[in-house]
Amino acid sequence: MAHQQDAKLSFAPRRVLAGSPVVLRGDGWPDCPVAIAVGGKPARIERVLQGHPAPGGVRPSRGEFAVRLATYGLEPGHHDVTVTATPQVAAKTRLDVLERRRPTKEDKRGDSGLAYWRGLAGFERRFANLGYIPPGIGAAREASLGGLRRRLEPNRRRVTGRGPGGTAFFSLPMAGGSNWVPLGPAPFVAGGMALRPASSGRVLSIAVDPSLSTRIYAGTANGGVWKSTDGGLTWAAKTDDQSSLAIGALAIDPNAANRVFAGTGEFHHDDPYGAYYGRGLLYSSDFGETWTPLAAATFDSAEISRILFDPADTAHHMFLACDGGVFETITGGTMWTTMRAGAASDLVLRVLPGPSLQLIAAFHGEGIFTNTLTAGVWSGWTAIASAAFPGTFGRIALGQSRNHPDHIWAAFSADTGGLLAGIARTTNGGGIWTSVAVPPTGIWQTVYNLFIAVHPNVPDTVFLGTSHLFRTDTGDAPWTEIVGGPGSYLHADHHALEFDPNSAAIVFDGSDGGVFRSGDGGATWDQRNRGLGTIQIYQVANHPQWAALVLAGTQDNGGGFGTTTPAWPLDRWPGLSHNPIEGDIVAVAIDPLLPSRMYYVLYGDVYRSDDGGRMWTWKFTIPGPAEWNAPFAIDPSA
């Protein structure tokens, strides 16, 4: 039995913003159930990452455990956390909860620090009583939908009173297609007065086929996997029939391009309310035409951030990073084992002489760790320590040069908000790291949007994606902000960047505005959003007289009018102090008695048009700290 002094506890991160989850680790504990309490009350355990669930706590495995705790409802300040196995075996540690500042009007208009509050509004409507999203909710949702389909199938056709037959009133999901007729926006098409070209919804991951560069896959926040066969000029949805449409990672087998993997879930460890959770992996063996779910139980409600192949055995040996840790499979993705539990935000791989493999993994709020496989045996995880790393941080993004794999970069988000805590680089595979200065402006909400991508042939050329996109060609600061160049445009809030494996001058960027392409290494950009119907819509309003006219408010793409085509017009409406195409329009309405009168709600400001949307004027601001997507309705009788 372990002694009290042998039982250890640690938090990652060591301090946390109110509402964000935290990972509690234990080492040296007996393999019996241990109770976890915060401030003398049972802890809210979101998920057991290592060990086994037990009433009020966890049962360690070989003396170790890792659990993710919810901090919803905890006031800012110090909180005592006590873990007790037996009266003789207990330990106490302290959790520091930092105040999370509500966005001001200026923050909102600058689209800064909003992702958390946007998600919190939806979370509190459904799970405020629990304080966290319960485990297994993805499986429950899938089971409910499956049961509905099974119950409806025998009665698939409406009975008219004259026996079987009649009119079909529903259809089962179509593999690789859609049951619905798309109305759009796919995409928003800017008008003559607008500053932007066509834009679509949030893109989290991009993969370019190394055997045919015109074949591209895009993973979206809540629209599934989309495929293009013409370099992004047009797109088609491929996973509408799957149980999770949040695609956080994409990977193509480098030795067999027909094999494509998609990791579901959107990695937002600091924002447990706004992320879209996953349901395992999706696998395609026919270039993304059809997909099969894998490991749904293992990664239920997970947020997958990276998928990698062992170059020596791409058909069987793979690795994965997600909010539950780093995982390994030797069965081609059907069965996975945990290599290290925790919130793994990113992962890179090096092939060493021997041959052997080295994994370098980034863990949110903990640091960068390495593990080496030699002669079939893993060395065990070791933390990489460097003065180039910041003292405190949150999410970590890693970037590696494909043809110079010893060149690795790391970008660290701040643990107190949306800024960057630091950037570091290594040119010898992680042995020595050098600090790189961060861009002085244009950075926020890095827990929401953060990547660092290293040029495959010129490792001193690096792209940094945050709210804005930056580039350096010297391997060091200063950074140059990329704004698109003359006649081109880039949407803000960048999530992914991918080089064409056959021509590194061709670069694809994934952002809150969809997919953008550069053919000159990032100097100028073009949208690649035609047919990409992935814009996330808060609310729609249908014209009471003209059924084809729909008014919609969207996530970070403003509002627009839908008619009868998938492409919706979007214009820069005059008369506004803030242009609604620049942010989140959470509510829209059309007056049923006077349909030329329309309303938008943008960050608590209510705007009205009296001429069918040609001119808009601000009318009032919802007072106080109103809910993000505050309810808005028109009395139909007055």
Phi and psi in degrees as a GROMACS rama.xvg file:
@    title "Ramachandran Plot"
@    xaxis  label "Phi"
@    yaxis  label "Psi"
@TYPE xy
-69.5876  148.5  ALA-2
-91.9241  161.524  HIS-3
-57.6608  -39.035  GLN-4
-73.0424  -15.8044  GLN-5
-86.4025  -19.9449  ASP-6
-82.0321  116.476  ALA-7
-114.268  153.53  LYS-8
-134.327  149.165  LEU-9
-154.639  151.238  SER-10
-111.435  148.441  PHE-11
-139.341  116.951  ALA-12
-72.9632  170.092  PRO-13
-72.5109  -24.6943  ARG-14
-137.975  153.343  ARG-15
-144.031  144.474  VAL-16
-69.8642  142.885  LEU-17
-53.6639  130.057  ALA-18
98.2255  -23.1566  GLY-19
-82.7396  146.486  SER-20
-74.7783  164.432  PRO-21
-140.851  144.067  VAL-22
-97.0471  123.493  VAL-23
-103.711  123.916  LEU-24
-109.306  145.29  ARG-25
-129.814  143.199  GLY-26
-141.581  140.015  ASP-27
83.9992  25.4592  GLY-28
-101.311  151.634  TRP-29
-69.0869  152.256  PRO-30
-82.7401  58.7646  ASP-31
-132.924  161.136  CYS-32
-57.1883  135.374  PRO-33
-118.742  141.31  VAL-34
-95.5403  141.339  ALA-35
-120.62  128.069  ILE-36
-131.306  143.405  ALA-37
-119.598  117.737  VAL-38
61.4581  31.3327  GLY-39
83.0173  -0.785891  GLY-40
-115.265  150.596  LYS-41
-54.3995  134.171  PRO-42
-68.6081  149.909  ALA-43
-88.2749  101.783  ARG-44
-93.1142  110.806  ILE-45
-70.6049  -45.7556  GLU-46
-158.156  142.339  ARG-47
-90.5616  115.719  VAL-48
-91.6757  -30.4897  LEU-49
-145.145  131.783  GLN-50
105.536  -159.492  GLY-51
-133.653  138.785  HIS-52
-58.9626  142.608  PRO-53
-144.462  152.468  ALA-54
-54.7549  121.717  PRO-55
74.6946  5.77675  GLY-56
-178.229  -131.544  GLY-57
-152.689  151.822  VAL-58
-104.947  115.247  ARG-59
-60.7309  157.779  PRO-60
-116.147  117.399  SER-61
54.4239  38.4046  ARG-62
85.1268  -1.29607  GLY-63
-121.836  149.836  GLU-64
-149.709  159.441  PHE-65
-147.721  126.351  ALA-66
-130.869  150.772  VAL-67
-102.038  122.067  ARG-68
-103.12  140.21  LEU-69
-85.4641  142.869  ALA-70
-112.205  10.3332  THR-71
-58.0845  129.303  TYR-72
90.8593  -10.6381  GLY-73
-80.8712  131.58  LEU-74
-73.224  150.86  GLU-75
-57.6957  140.921  PRO-76
137.002  -165.031  GLY-77
-93.1787  136.334  HIS-78
-130.644  127.371  HIS-79
-77.4756  130.369  ASP-80
-115.779  122.142  VAL-81
-117.079  133.119  THR-82
-120.281  126.436  VAL-83
-129.671  126.218  THR-84
-99.6685  -53.555  ALA-85
-139.211  168.118  THR-86
-55.3111  -25.9398  PRO-87
-91.2018  -14.8896  GLN-88
-123.591  102.137  VAL-89
-153.339  158.368  ALA-90
-151.179  156.096  ALA-91
-131.719  143.738  LYS-92
-141.959  177.77  THR-93
-122.693  135.59  ARG-94
-108.918  125.062  LEU-95
-99.1578  117.804  ASP-96
-105.12  124.169  VAL-97
-95.3185  149.224  LEU-98
-68.8293  135.521  GLU-99
-101.987  111.796  ARG-100
-73.9214  132.709  ARG-101
-69.8139  142.816  ARG-102
-63.9409  139.575  PRO-103
-82.3531  174.382  THR-104
-60.4455  -36.1227  LYS-105
-68.4629  -38.8052  GLU-106
-60.0406  -44.4455  ASP-107
-63.8592  -43.3446  LYS-108
-70.3365  -20.6954  ARG-109
-94.5612  5.6225  GLY-110
57.4611  42.3148  ASP-111
-113.136  126.688  SER-112
67.0308  31.5331  GLY-113
-99.4278  -20.8324  LEU-114
-59.1242  -41.6016  ALA-115
-62.2004  -47.5227  TYR-116
-70.3096  -30.7362  TRP-117
-63.7805  -44.8837  ARG-118
-71.8926  -36.6322  GLY-119
-59.7889  -36.7405  LEU-120
-59.8145  -41.7072  ALA-121
-73.6661  -38.1394  GLY-122
-61.4325  -45.9786  PHE-123
-66.0732  -23.8187  GLU-124
-71.221  -23.9401  ARG-125
-117.794  -32.2542  ARG-126
-129.3  14.3986  PHE-127
-60.7235  -30.0021  ALA-128
-67.5684  -29.5  ASN-129
-89.3088  -36.7087  LEU-130
89.6048  0.0723495  GLY-131
-162.492  163.79  TYR-132
-84.9492  119.492  ILE-133
-68.0035  149.501  PRO-134
-61.5117  149.37  PRO-135
83.5812  4.51371  GLY-136
-67.7278  -31.1442  ILE-137
-65.8805  -42.7001  GLY-138
-64.8325  -38.7629  ALA-139
-64.8068  -40.8599  ALA-140
-63.7663  -43.6855  ARG-141
-65.1343  -40.2659  GLU-142
-65.5257  -38.6211  ALA-143
-64.5183  -44.3916  SER-144
-65.1788  -40.2538  LEU-145
-62.8094  -41.0495  GLY-146
-64.4781  -39.2342  GLY-147
-62.7438  -42.6633  LEU-148
-65.5582  -39.1343  ARG-149
-67.0597  -38.3118  ARG-150
-69.0997  -34.3779  ARG-151
-83.5244  -23.5837  LEU-152
-58.0999  -44.4871  GLU-153
-62.5222  -23.564  PRO-154
-112.795  37.7013  ASN-155
-61.5755  -24.6178  ARG-156
-113.946  136.809  ARG-157
-64.2439  133.138  ARG-158
-83.6003  128.137  VAL-159
-96.7475  -1.88957  THR-160
100.989  -3.85634  GLY-161
-119.687  27.8177  ARG-162
102.026  -173.928  GLY-163
-60.5769  158.79  PRO-164
111.339  -164.8  GLY-165
112.956  -153.122  GLY-166
-100.572  128.951  THR-167
-66.7108  130.986  ALA-168
-115.881  -0.0785371  PHE-169
-161.951  165.178  PHE-170
-140.679  151.673  SER-171
-70.8335  158.732  LEU-172
-57.441  144.567  PRO-173
-98.7801  119.123  MET-174
-60.3725  126.376  ALA-175
73.4928  8.5099  GLY-176
-144.368  -157.387  GLY-177
-140.642  141.106  SER-178
-79.0386  -18.3573  ASN-179
-96.9296  150.241  TRP-180
-86.8278  117.069  VAL-181
-70.921  129.696  PRO-182
-100.253  -15.4331  LEU-183
104.838  -170.113  GLY-184
-76.0214  132.535  PRO-185
-144.702  70.9548  ALA-186
-107.119  -167.521  PRO-187
-71.8314  129.843  PHE-188
-109.931  121.266  VAL-189
-70.8374  146.325  ALA-190
-86.3322  -175.778  GLY-191
-65.08  -26.0947  GLY-192
-94.5545  -0.159115  MET-193
-81.722  160.744  ALA-194
-94.2679  -12.4473  LEU-195
-121.198  156.815  ARG-196
-85.0641  -159.083  PRO-197
-64.5133  138.019  ALA-198
-133.672  153.055  SER-199
-130.601  -160.222  SER-200
-86.6002  -179.648  GLY-201
-64.8604  128.932  ARG-202
-113.458  125.619  VAL-203
-102.081  -23.9741  LEU-204
-152.528  149.185  SER-205
-139.179  140.142  ILE-206
-136.766  133.444  ALA-207
-110.68  128.764  VAL-208
-66.3983  119.945  ASP-209
-67.9301  -19.8312  PRO-210
-89.0583  -15.7993  SER-211
-158.723  99.2695  LEU-212
-65.2528  -19.3646  SER-213
-77.0822  -9.30053  THR-214
-94.9078  113.927  ARG-215
-130.11  145.731  ILE-216
-119.855  139.851  TYR-217
-124.407  130.688  ALA-218
-103.043  123.503  GLY-219
-107.898  166.344  THR-220
-66.5745  -37.2395  ALA-221
-154.033  30.9048  ASN-222
-125.158  6.18382  GLY-223
81.2775  -163.49  GLY-224
-91.2622  132.955  VAL-225
-118.568  147.873  TRP-226
-126.343  139.449  LYS-227
-123.531  140.324  SER-228
-113.217  7.58372  THR-229
-131.117  38.0651  ASP-230
73.5754  18.8029  GLY-231
97.3617  4.88762  GLY-232
-69.8309  -36.2725  LEU-233
-137.852  157.851  THR-234
-136.774  157.76  TRP-235
-139.642  137.714  ALA-236
-73.2998  141.503  ALA-237
-126.266  -10.1787  LYS-238
-131.352  30.5393  THR-239
-62.2118  -20.5556  ASP-240
-90.7951  3.90241  ASP-241
-90.7129  161.901  GLN-242
-79.1488  -18.5332  SER-243
-129.694  131.853  SER-244
-109.604  8.88526  LEU-245
-92.5451  118.011  ALA-246
-117.229  99.3649  ILE-247
-86.286  -18.6924  GLY-248
-149.204  145.18  ALA-249
-132.158  143.534  LEU-250
-149.581  134.842  ALA-251
-109.865  130.928  ILE-252
-58.8939  118.988  ASP-253
-66.82  -17.7519  PRO-254
-103.069  -7.94241  ASN-255
-153.399  90.7841  ALA-256
-67.124  -13.5283  ALA-257
-70.3898  -19.0528  ASN-258
-91.7555  115.287  ARG-259
-126.891  135.689  VAL-260
-117.559  139.525  PHE-261
-123.735  128.206  ALA-262
-96.9587  122.673  GLY-263
-86.8583  158.293  THR-264
99.4253  146.314  GLY-265
-110.618  116.29  GLU-266
-74.1329  108.779  PHE-267
-142.041  70.965  HIS-268
-61.8934  -33.438  HIS-269
-77.014  -12.158  ASP-270
-127.713  78.8831  ASP-271
-71.7159  -7.40184  PRO-272
-99.8269  -31.0508  TYR-273
-94.3059  -13.1961  GLY-274
-75.8499  149.387  ALA-275
-95.0608  121.819  TYR-276
-80.8187  157.43  TYR-277
-103.225  -175.538  GLY-278
-148.981  58.5304  ARG-279
84.7857  -153.686  GLY-280
-108.98  161.144  LEU-281
-118.497  138.33  LEU-282
-127.653  134.385  TYR-283
-124.648  136.852  SER-284
-110.894  6.5419  SER-285
-130.458  47.6671  ASP-286
60.2816  37.4183  PHE-287
82.3358  10.5492  GLY-288
-75.8214  -44.2231  GLU-289
-129.417  154.944  THR-290
-135.905  147.033  TRP-291
-123.85  132.186  THR-292
-70.2191  144.087  PRO-293
-132.382  142.936  LEU-294
53.0191  39.7021  ALA-295
-64.5935  -38.6561  ALA-296
-69.4293  -37.7707  ALA-297
-66.2141  -39.0317  THR-298
-115.477  36.2258  PHE-299
-64.8301  127.215  ASP-300
64.3655  18.8505  SER-301
-82.6642  166.925  ALA-302
-124.86  98.2441  GLU-303
-86.4774  127.668  ILE-304
-109.103  -20.7828  SER-305
-159.616  143.456  ARG-306
-129.958  129.973  ILE-307
-130.09  154.184  LEU-308
-110.988  144.481  PHE-309
-74.7138  116.824  ASP-310
-58.4681  -24.1189  PRO-311
-82.4438  -16.4867  ALA-312
-153.708  67.9557  ASP-313
-68.5499  -21.2521  THR-314
-74.594  -21.9447  ALA-315
-128.411  -39.7613  HIS-316
-98.8059  115.016  HIS-317
-141.001  165.371  MET-318
-133.977  157.084  PHE-319
-148.553  141.055  LEU-320
-117.318  137.92  ALA-321
-155.153  -178.407  CYS-322
-69.7351  -6.59954  ASP-323
-98.8832  -9.57407  GLY-324
137.705  -165.376  GLY-325
-102.478  132.381  VAL-326
-124.915  157.283  PHE-327
-131.972  142.275  GLU-328
-129.175  144.168  THR-329
-119.664  14.1857  ILE-330
-119.472  19.5398  THR-331
75.2404  18.5598  GLY-332
107.548  -1.73853  GLY-333
-80.7108  -36.8381  THR-334
-128.966  135.642  MET-335
-128.375  146.837  TRP-336
-121.655  146.458  THR-337
-76.5318  127.217  THR-338
-93.34  -41.6583  MET-339
-152.98  125.559  ARG-340
-79.4639  153.382  ALA-341
139.029  -179.365  GLY-342
-90.4621  90.6399  ALA-343
-85.9867  108.379  ALA-344
-86.0011  -20.699  SER-345
-163.118  166.806  ASP-346
-158.679  136.399  LEU-347
-131.793  162.747  VAL-348
-133.998  139.637  LEU-349
-122.711  140.66  ARG-350
-95.7148  121.477  VAL-351
-105.971  162.201  LEU-352
-59.5517  149.495  PRO-353
143.832  -57.1574  GLY-354
-83.1871  155.431  PRO-355
-145.157  168.971  SER-356
-120.281  145.667  LEU-357
-124.77  126.236  GLN-358
-99.5129  137.116  LEU-359
-122.988  116.816  ILE-360
-119.63  140.901  ALA-361
-104.333  129.401  ALA-362
-118.165  127.268  PHE-363
-54.9776  121.889  HIS-364
73.9592  -4.45299  GLY-365
-107.889  -48.2643  GLU-366
139.066  -162.836  GLY-367
-110.171  132.184  ILE-368
-126.191  155.047  PHE-369
-132.928  151.149  THR-370
-148.983  135.001  ASN-371
-120.813  134.12  THR-372
-102.236  117.442  LEU-373
-131.73  124.963  THR-374
53.1392  38.8197  ALA-375
81.2922  5.81109  GLY-376
-123.383  129.261  VAL-377
-82.2885  141.435  TRP-378
-74.8405  -23.8822  SER-379
101.482  153.511  GLY-380
-78.0084  135.083  TRP-381
-128.822  132.479  THR-382
-72.3167  136.656  ALA-383
-90.9743  120.407  ILE-384
-105.424  136.45  ALA-385
-156.778  140.639  SER-386
-67.9345  -14.0626  ALA-387
-76.2933  -14.6055  ALA-388
-86.6159  145.294  PHE-389
-68.4176  158.209  PRO-390
-71.5798  -39.6401  GLY-391
-129.06  147.329  THR-392
-166.85  172.794  PHE-393
-119.239  -109.304  GLY-394
-67.3998  146.264  ARG-395
-125.7  130.003  ILE-396
-109.112  137.305  ALA-397
-113.387  145.517  LEU-398
-135.265  141.897  GLY-399
-137.817  136.951  GLN-400
-74.3281  125.273  SER-401
-61.2958  -41.641  ARG-402
-97.6665  -2.72566  ASN-403
-134.106  69.1137  HIS-404
-66.4217  -11.6091  PRO-405
-74.9094  -14.7168  ASP-406
-90.4791  108.607  HIS-407
-130.258  137.81  ILE-408
-118.207  152.111  TRP-409
-135.039  131.902  ALA-410
-116.817  128.928  ALA-411
-111.07  121.748  PHE-412
-77.3108  153.873  SER-413
-74.0662  148.096  ALA-414
-84.8319  -3.52623  ASP-415
-108.416  7.06984  THR-416
162.325  -146.595  GLY-417
-99.359  2.44041  GLY-418
-82.6284  174.728  LEU-419
-92.6584  133.016  LEU-420
-84.1337  -24.4782  ALA-421
171.2  167.375  GLY-422
-135.218  139.597  ILE-423
-139.615  156.027  ALA-424
-139.775  153.416  ARG-425
-133.028  145.508  THR-426
-114.071  5.11096  THR-427
-129.488  33.4082  ASN-428
76.592  19.7545  GLY-429
106.85  0.811245  GLY-430
-72.9286  -44.5276  GLY-431
-129.22  131.894  ILE-432
-117.62  145.655  TRP-433
-122.762  138.123  THR-434
-77.4086  143.156  SER-435
-125.264  132.371  VAL-436
-64.3563  145.723  ALA-437
-88.6744  156.694  VAL-438
-60.1329  141.094  PRO-439
-75.4391  -22.8811  PRO-440
-140.055  170.711  THR-441
79.9471  21.238  GLY-442
-125.611  126.62  ILE-443
-159.014  168.629  TRP-444
42.2056  52.0983  GLN-445
-72.9424  -12.263  THR-446
-73.077  -15.729  VAL-447
-101.265  -43.965  TYR-448
-131.281  112.148  ASN-449
-160.501  124.96  LEU-450
-150.963  161.377  PHE-451
-138.94  125.237  ILE-452
-124.896  129.995  ALA-453
-106.031  133.743  VAL-454
-56.7584  135.893  HIS-455
-67.999  -26.6536  PRO-456
-110.232  -27.8124  ASN-457
-122.009  88.6267  VAL-458
-67.9449  -8.80162  PRO-459
-81.5454  -10.7253  ASP-460
-92.5392  119.548  THR-461
-136.708  138.964  VAL-462
-107.386  134.295  PHE-463
-117.042  120.084  LEU-464
-108.127  120.504  GLY-465
-133.354  -137.725  THR-466
-61.5456  -36.6457  SER-467
-113.887  167.152  HIS-468
-107.558  132.84  LEU-469
-126.542  162.306  PHE-470
-147.67  143.585  ARG-471
-130.008  145.814  THR-472
-115.094  9.96282  ASP-473
-114.629  -2.03699  THR-474
74.6821  13.7222  GLY-475
-159.813  174.186  ASP-476
-68.0884  161.078  ALA-477
-81.6825  160.5  PRO-478
-98.4105  145.944  TRP-479
-107.356  126.068  THR-480
-75.3865  134.238  GLU-481
-98.3667  119.297  ILE-482
-111.953  0.637299  VAL-483
111.422  -26.7926  GLY-484
86.1123  170.656  GLY-485
-58.5224  128.375  PRO-486
76.5458  6.22573  GLY-487
-130.601  169.638  SER-488
-149.767  144.548  TYR-489
-124.594  130.008  LEU-490
-71.2985  151.635  HIS-491
-77.0941  169.402  ALA-492
70.185  85.7458  ASP-493
-98.4239  135.013  HIS-494
-119.596  -23.2164  HIS-495
-157.084  150.292  ALA-496
-143.846  133.876  LEU-497
-134.465  132.262  GLU-498
-87.8035  140.61  PHE-499
-62.4482  121.66  ASP-500
-64.6578  -15.2186  PRO-501
-104.605  -9.57537  ASN-502
-157.328  99.7816  SER-503
-68.3799  -10.6996  ALA-504
-71.8217  -18.937  ALA-505
-94.1413  121.193  ILE-506
-129.678  138.672  VAL-507
-115.268  134.507  PHE-508
-117.838  133.135  ASP-509
-110.734  128.513  GLY-510
-143.448  -173.87  SER-511
-65.2624  -11.3684  ASP-512
-104.933  9.31335  GLY-513
106.241  -139.24  GLY-514
-111.666  133.563  VAL-515
-129.001  146.478  PHE-516
-125.755  138.822  ARG-517
-119.553  133.962  SER-518
-102.42  1.79944  GLY-519
-128.189  37.9642  ASP-520
74.5182  13.8166  GLY-521
109.687  4.07151  GLY-522
-74.3335  -45.5668  ALA-523
-129.709  156.684  THR-524
-136.917  150.592  TRP-525
-128.776  146.566  ASP-526
-71.8735  149.317  GLN-527
-131.611  61.3705  ARG-528
-120.697  9.75731  ASN-529
-64.8502  121.221  ARG-530
79.8851  1.33586  GLY-531
-87.3645  89.5243  LEU-532
-88.3094  74.1249  GLY-533
-127.752  7.76544  THR-534
-63.8377  133.149  ILE-535
-87.2911  125.735  GLN-536
-108.94  127.821  ILE-537
-75.2755  -47.7359  TYR-538
-158.172  148.975  GLN-539
-126.068  153.861  VAL-540
-133.763  128.203  ALA-541
-97.4314  135.825  ASN-542
-62.0016  132.364  HIS-543
-68.1938  -17.0188  PRO-544
-113.853  -34.6024  GLN-545
-110.548  99.7657  TRP-546
-62.4627  -25.6969  ALA-547
-78.0066  -9.66893  ALA-548
-98.5644  120.019  LEU-549
-126.048  135.091  VAL-550
-106.075  132.989  LEU-551
-135.831  144.981  ALA-552
-113.466  136.475  GLY-553
-128.374  169.611  THR-554
-78.5758  111.529  GLN-555
61.1441  14.4889  ASP-556
-129.746  16.6686  ASN-557
70.6478  -141.901  GLY-558
-136.433  164.064  GLY-559
-166.557  175.803  GLY-560
-107.464  131.837  PHE-561
-102.582  138.702  GLY-562
-115.835  -108.284  THR-563
-121.122  4.39796  THR-564
-118.906  153.676  THR-565
-60.1391  -30.4748  PRO-566
-83.0838  125.088  ALA-567
-105.38  140.379  TRP-568
-72.7117  140.073  PRO-569
-136.416  128.508  LEU-570
-132.925  165.403  ASP-571
-90.2507  94.6311  ARG-572
-66.9108  130.127  TRP-573
-75.9757  164.865  PRO-574
88.1244  6.849  GLY-575
-110.07  139.782  LEU-576
-74.373  -23.9331  SER-577
-135.282  129.259  HIS-578
-73.9871  120.713  ASN-579
-67.5915  -15.0925  PRO-580
-75.5737  0.10005  ILE-581
-94.8043  -1.50132  GLU-582
-160.391  -152.441  GLY-583
-94.0288  114.034  ASP-584
-97.7026  110.36  ILE-585
-92.9688  -13.6555  VAL-586
-149.839  142.484  ALA-587
-137.083  154.087  VAL-588
-157.217  148.614  ALA-589
-122.305  127.799  ILE-590
-63.4585  119.311  ASP-591
-68.8703  -23.1372  PRO-592
-91.4464  -25.5968  LEU-593
-138.651  79.2241  LEU-594
-65.2061  -10.5094  PRO-595
-73.4952  -10.8236  SER-596
-96.2547  124.137  ARG-597
-133.323  158.996  MET-598
-134.623  147.131  TYR-599
-127.713  147.381  TYR-600
-119.59  118.612  VAL-601
-128.572  109.016  LEU-602
53.2727  38.561  TYR-603
88.0829  -8.3357  GLY-604
-93.3962  134.337  ASP-605
-104.844  124.476  VAL-606
-113.882  151.198  TYR-607
-134.963  143.914  ARG-608
-119.585  136.433  SER-609
-109.413  5.92452  ASP-610
-130.883  37.6192  ASP-611
73.6601  22.6128  GLY-612
98.354  5.37949  GLY-613
-75.5556  -43.8727  ARG-614
-125.312  141.789  MET-615
-128.651  143.085  TRP-616
-133.03  144.865  THR-617
-71.2813  137.403  TRP-618
-113.085  -47.0555  LYS-619
-165.765  166.697  PHE-620
-113.687  132.879  THR-621
-63.4783  122.927  ILE-622
-74.4603  153.988  PRO-623
74.1533  -176.809  GLY-624
-79.3713  74.3376  PRO-625
-69.4147  158.171  ALA-626
-58.3119  147.573  GLU-627
-53.5896  -58.1343  TRP-628
-102.282  69.3691  ASN-629
-58.4011  135.203  ALA-630
-59.2871  140.784  PRO-631
-140.85  126.291  PHE-632
-147.841  155.862  ALA-633
-111.024  131.9  ILE-634
-63.3555  117.651  ASP-635
-69.6015  -12.5734  PRO-636
-103.709  -7.35041  SER-637
